[in-house]
Amino acid sequence: MSEPSDARRYTALINPISGGGKAQEVWKPVAAELALRGVNPTVEITQSQKHAVQAARDAAERGDIVIAVGGDGLARDAACGVVPAGGVLAIVPAGRGNDLARKLGLPSEPGDLAALLADGEVRHFDSIEAAGQVVLGNVYVGIDSVSNQAINDNRWLPGLLVYRLAPIGAIMSWSAPTFTVKSDGEGVSLAAHSVVVANSGAYGHGLQIVPSAVLDDGWLDVMTVADGPRRKVVSFMSKAKDGTHVESETVTVRRAKTVTISADRAVPVFADGDYLSELPVTIAVRPGGLKLLAP
């Protein structure tokens, strides 16, 4: 049962660099629709990841619903503040990828978003705990994380273009490390291009990278992509648009509650579009750990 809109208070956090600097423009028509409903959120422009986390926590602690106006990275930062405070998160997708919003089935029209914010149901979804942080979508290492760094270094290029070019650039100088992946204590070591620990299974501007992942089933889906011909990366990415890449003999998907990843050389760990830590990393599911306004 949804709460009446007049009982809700809101703080909107806007990432000024999301979507190539367009987040504030995305927010304006949503805010106008909310105003027609008598809802006028407090607005705060985020200055850094640390600021976003603290602002979200402060807002949640005073009872506000926290609206993340940005991409998957801001949603994660906001969750890092909201989840420990037991608050409620909402998302207005305004990034380049918006994969979590797409997975959740969030509307894109301002009027529909405003209706969801004002009167939508609070639903419970799983979250991930990794390197002491809250993650909403996925944690990944390998070509994916190296590509992500290149994407973040080119924030002003069109989203789809940079998301498709970055993996091709990364593969040119890539050699597969040997990863050790322990899933609920059972370990496997293999030379691999990527290891993805998925809650949403969606990233890379529309790729269904782990199509079996479900946001509220209490499990993590762990995908490993074993070493194989680098020339096949373009075909692999194409198949990832509909999830058929998992049929490859190089792909294995397991389910677990807790996963630990290490490697025989340094590889950055990324989560929801941003750098998280270096290896080793331990990743655990937190069933129902996120309260979110969603269809």
C-alpha positions as CSV (number, residue, x, y, z in Angstrom):
1,M,0.0,0.0,0.0
2,S,1.5,3.4,-1.0
3,E,1.6,6.3,1.4
4,P,-0.4,9.3,0.6
5,S,1.7,11.9,-1.2
6,D,0.9,14.6,1.3
7,A,2.7,12.5,4.0
8,R,5.9,12.4,2.0
9,R,8.8,14.8,2.0
10,Y,11.6,14.7,-0.6
11,T,15.2,15.7,-1.2
12,A,16.4,15.6,-4.8
13,L,20.1,15.1,-5.3
14,I,21.2,16.2,-8.8
15,N,24.6,15.1,-10.2
16,P,25.7,18.0,-12.4
17,I,27.9,15.8,-14.7
18,S,25.3,13.0,-15.2
19,G,24.2,12.5,-18.8
20,G,26.9,14.8,-20.1
21,G,25.7,17.6,-17.9
22,K,22.0,17.3,-18.7
23,A,20.7,16.1,-15.4
24,Q,19.3,19.4,-14.3
25,E,17.4,19.7,-17.6
26,V,16.0,16.2,-17.1
27,W,14.8,17.2,-13.6
28,K,13.0,20.5,-14.5
29,P,9.9,19.0,-16.2
30,V,9.7,16.3,-13.5
31,A,9.8,19.1,-10.8
32,A,7.2,21.0,-12.7
33,E,4.9,18.0,-12.7
34,L,5.5,17.5,-9.0
35,A,4.6,21.1,-8.3
36,L,1.2,20.6,-10.0
37,R,0.7,17.9,-7.4
38,G,1.7,20.2,-4.6
39,V,5.1,18.5,-4.1
40,N,8.2,20.7,-3.9
41,P,11.3,18.7,-3.1
42,T,14.4,20.2,-1.5
43,V,17.1,20.2,-4.2
44,E,20.8,19.7,-3.6
45,I,23.5,19.7,-6.3
46,T,26.1,17.0,-5.5
47,Q,29.7,18.1,-5.3
48,S,31.5,14.7,-5.0
49,Q,30.8,11.1,-4.2
50,K,31.4,11.8,-0.5
51,H,29.0,14.7,-0.5
52,A,26.3,12.7,-2.3
53,V,26.5,9.9,0.3
54,Q,26.3,12.3,3.2
55,A,23.6,14.4,1.8
56,A,21.5,11.3,1.1
57,R,22.1,10.0,4.6
58,D,21.1,13.4,6.2
59,A,17.9,13.5,4.1
60,A,17.0,10.0,4.9
61,E,17.6,10.5,8.6
62,R,15.2,13.4,8.7
63,G,12.5,11.3,7.0
64,D,12.8,12.5,3.4
65,I,12.6,10.2,0.4
66,V,15.9,10.7,-1.5
67,I,15.5,11.2,-5.2
68,A,18.7,10.4,-7.2
69,V,18.7,12.5,-10.3
70,G,21.5,11.0,-12.4
71,G,22.9,7.7,-13.5
72,D,23.6,4.4,-11.9
73,G,26.6,5.9,-10.0
74,L,24.5,8.5,-8.3
75,A,21.8,5.9,-7.4
76,R,24.5,3.8,-5.8
77,D,26.0,6.8,-3.9
78,A,22.6,7.8,-2.7
79,A,21.9,4.2,-1.6
80,C,25.1,4.3,0.4
81,G,23.5,7.0,2.5
82,V,19.9,5.8,2.4
83,V,20.3,2.1,3.2
84,P,22.2,2.6,6.6
85,A,19.6,5.2,7.6
86,G,16.7,2.9,6.8
87,G,15.3,5.4,4.3
88,V,13.6,5.2,0.9
89,L,15.3,5.9,-2.4
90,A,13.8,7.0,-5.7
91,I,15.5,7.4,-9.1
92,V,15.0,9.9,-11.9
93,P,17.2,8.4,-14.7
94,A,19.5,11.1,-16.1
95,G,22.7,9.4,-16.8
96,R,24.3,8.0,-20.0
97,G,23.5,4.3,-19.3
98,N,20.5,4.3,-16.9
99,D,20.7,0.5,-16.8
100,L,19.3,0.1,-13.3
101,A,16.3,2.3,-14.1
102,R,15.7,0.2,-17.3
103,K,15.8,-3.0,-15.3
104,L,13.4,-1.6,-12.8
105,G,11.0,-0.6,-15.5
106,L,11.0,3.1,-14.4
107,P,9.1,5.4,-16.7
108,S,10.9,8.0,-18.7
109,E,8.1,10.6,-19.2
110,P,8.1,13.5,-16.7
111,G,4.5,13.1,-15.8
112,D,4.8,9.4,-15.2
113,L,7.9,9.8,-13.1
114,A,6.2,12.5,-11.0
115,A,3.2,10.2,-10.5
116,L,5.5,7.4,-9.3
117,L,7.4,9.8,-6.9
118,A,4.2,11.2,-5.5
119,D,2.1,8.0,-5.1
120,G,4.2,5.0,-6.1
121,E,4.7,2.0,-3.9
122,V,7.7,1.5,-1.7
123,R,9.2,-1.9,-2.7
124,H,12.0,-3.9,-1.2
125,F,14.9,-5.0,-3.4
126,D,18.2,-6.7,-2.6
127,S,21.4,-4.7,-2.4
128,I,25.1,-5.8,-2.4
129,E,27.7,-5.0,0.2
130,A,31.2,-4.9,-1.3
131,A,34.4,-3.2,0.0
132,G,32.4,-1.6,2.7
133,Q,29.9,0.1,0.3
134,V,26.4,-0.5,-0.9
135,V,26.0,-1.5,-4.5
136,L,22.7,-1.8,-6.3
137,G,23.4,-3.4,-9.6
138,N,26.7,-5.3,-10.2
139,V,30.3,-5.6,-9.2
140,Y,32.8,-6.6,-12.0
141,V,36.4,-7.1,-12.7
142,G,38.4,-7.7,-15.9
143,I,37.8,-6.2,-19.4
144,D,34.6,-4.8,-18.1
145,S,36.3,-2.8,-15.3
146,V,39.2,-1.6,-17.5
147,S,36.6,-0.5,-20.2
148,N,34.6,1.3,-17.5
149,Q,37.7,3.4,-16.6
150,A,38.0,4.4,-20.3
151,I,34.3,5.3,-20.3
152,N,34.7,7.5,-17.2
153,D,37.7,9.2,-18.8
154,N,35.5,10.3,-21.8
155,R,32.4,11.5,-20.0
156,W,31.5,14.0,-22.7
157,L,31.3,11.6,-25.6
158,P,27.8,10.2,-26.6
159,G,26.9,7.4,-24.2
160,L,26.2,4.6,-26.6
161,L,29.3,5.4,-28.7
162,V,31.7,5.3,-25.8
163,Y,30.1,2.3,-24.2
164,R,30.6,0.3,-27.4
165,L,34.1,1.6,-28.3
166,A,35.7,1.3,-24.8
167,P,35.7,-2.6,-24.7
168,I,37.2,-2.8,-28.1
169,G,40.0,-0.4,-27.1
170,A,40.6,-2.3,-23.8
171,I,40.9,-5.7,-25.5
172,M,43.7,-4.5,-27.7
173,S,46.2,-4.6,-24.9
174,W,44.5,-7.1,-22.7
175,S,45.7,-10.5,-21.4
176,A,43.6,-12.6,-19.1
177,P,44.6,-12.8,-15.5
178,T,44.1,-15.9,-13.4
179,F,41.2,-15.2,-11.1
180,T,40.2,-17.2,-8.0
181,V,36.5,-17.0,-7.4
182,K,35.0,-18.4,-4.2
183,S,31.3,-18.7,-4.2
184,D,29.9,-19.6,-0.8
185,G,33.2,-21.1,0.0
186,E,33.6,-23.2,-3.1
187,G,36.6,-21.9,-5.1
188,V,37.6,-22.1,-8.7
189,S,40.7,-20.6,-10.4
190,L,40.7,-19.8,-14.1
191,A,42.2,-17.5,-16.7
192,A,39.3,-15.2,-17.5
193,H,38.4,-12.0,-19.3
194,S,35.7,-11.0,-16.8
195,V,34.0,-11.9,-13.5
196,V,30.7,-10.3,-12.9
197,V,28.7,-10.5,-9.6
198,A,25.2,-9.5,-10.5
199,N,22.2,-8.2,-8.7
200,S,20.6,-6.5,-11.7
201,G,22.6,-8.1,-14.4
202,A,22.3,-5.1,-16.7
203,Y,24.9,-2.6,-17.6
204,G,26.9,-1.1,-20.5
205,H,24.0,1.0,-21.9
206,G,21.5,-1.8,-22.5
207,L,23.5,-5.0,-22.3
208,Q,21.9,-8.0,-20.5
209,I,25.3,-9.1,-19.2
210,V,23.8,-11.6,-16.7
211,P,20.3,-12.2,-17.9
212,S,19.4,-14.6,-15.1
213,A,19.9,-12.0,-12.3
214,V,16.8,-10.9,-10.4
215,L,16.8,-7.8,-8.2
216,D,14.7,-9.3,-5.4
217,D,15.4,-13.0,-5.2
218,G,18.0,-13.0,-2.4
219,W,20.8,-14.3,-4.6
220,L,23.8,-13.1,-6.5
221,D,24.4,-14.5,-10.0
222,V,28.2,-14.9,-10.6
223,M,29.3,-15.0,-14.2
224,T,32.8,-15.9,-15.4
225,V,34.0,-15.4,-18.9
226,A,37.0,-17.7,-19.5
227,D,40.0,-16.8,-21.6
228,G,39.2,-17.1,-25.3
229,P,40.0,-15.4,-28.6
230,R,40.1,-11.6,-28.2
231,R,38.8,-11.1,-31.7
232,K,35.4,-12.5,-30.6
233,V,34.7,-9.6,-28.2
234,V,32.6,-7.6,-30.7
235,S,30.4,-10.7,-31.3
236,F,30.2,-11.3,-27.6
237,M,29.0,-7.8,-27.0
238,S,26.4,-8.0,-29.7
239,K,25.0,-11.2,-28.2
240,A,24.9,-9.5,-24.8
241,K,22.2,-7.2,-26.0
242,D,19.7,-10.0,-25.6
243,G,21.7,-12.3,-23.2
244,T,22.5,-15.0,-25.7
245,H,26.2,-14.7,-25.0
246,V,25.7,-16.9,-21.9
247,E,25.3,-19.9,-24.3
248,S,29.1,-19.6,-25.1
249,E,31.3,-22.4,-23.8
250,T,33.5,-19.8,-22.2
251,V,30.7,-18.5,-20.0
252,T,29.7,-20.0,-16.6
253,V,27.0,-18.7,-14.3
254,R,26.6,-19.7,-10.7
255,R,24.5,-18.5,-7.8
256,A,25.8,-17.5,-4.4
257,K,25.2,-15.4,-1.3
258,T,28.8,-14.4,-0.8
259,V,31.6,-14.2,-3.3
260,T,35.3,-13.5,-2.9
261,I,37.5,-12.6,-5.9
262,S,41.3,-12.4,-6.1
263,A,43.7,-12.5,-9.1
264,D,47.4,-13.0,-9.8
265,R,47.9,-9.4,-10.8
266,A,46.3,-6.0,-10.1
267,V,42.9,-5.5,-11.7
268,P,40.5,-2.7,-10.7
269,V,37.1,-3.5,-9.3
270,F,34.2,-1.4,-10.5
271,A,30.6,-1.3,-9.4
272,D,27.6,0.5,-11.1
273,G,29.8,2.5,-13.3
274,D,32.5,3.7,-10.9
275,Y,35.8,2.5,-9.3
276,L,35.2,0.5,-6.1
277,S,38.5,-0.9,-4.9
278,E,41.4,-3.2,-5.8
279,L,41.4,-7.0,-5.5
280,P,40.8,-9.0,-3.4
281,V,37.2,-8.1,-2.8
282,T,34.3,-9.8,-0.9
283,I,30.8,-9.3,-2.1
284,A,27.6,-10.3,-0.2
285,V,23.9,-10.0,-1.0
286,R,21.7,-8.2,1.5
287,P,18.2,-9.5,0.8
288,G,15.5,-6.8,0.9
289,G,18.2,-4.3,1.9
290,L,16.9,-1.4,-0.3
291,K,13.6,0.4,0.0
292,L,12.8,2.0,-3.4
293,L,9.9,3.6,-5.2
294,A,9.3,1.5,-8.2
295,P,6.5,0.2,-10.5
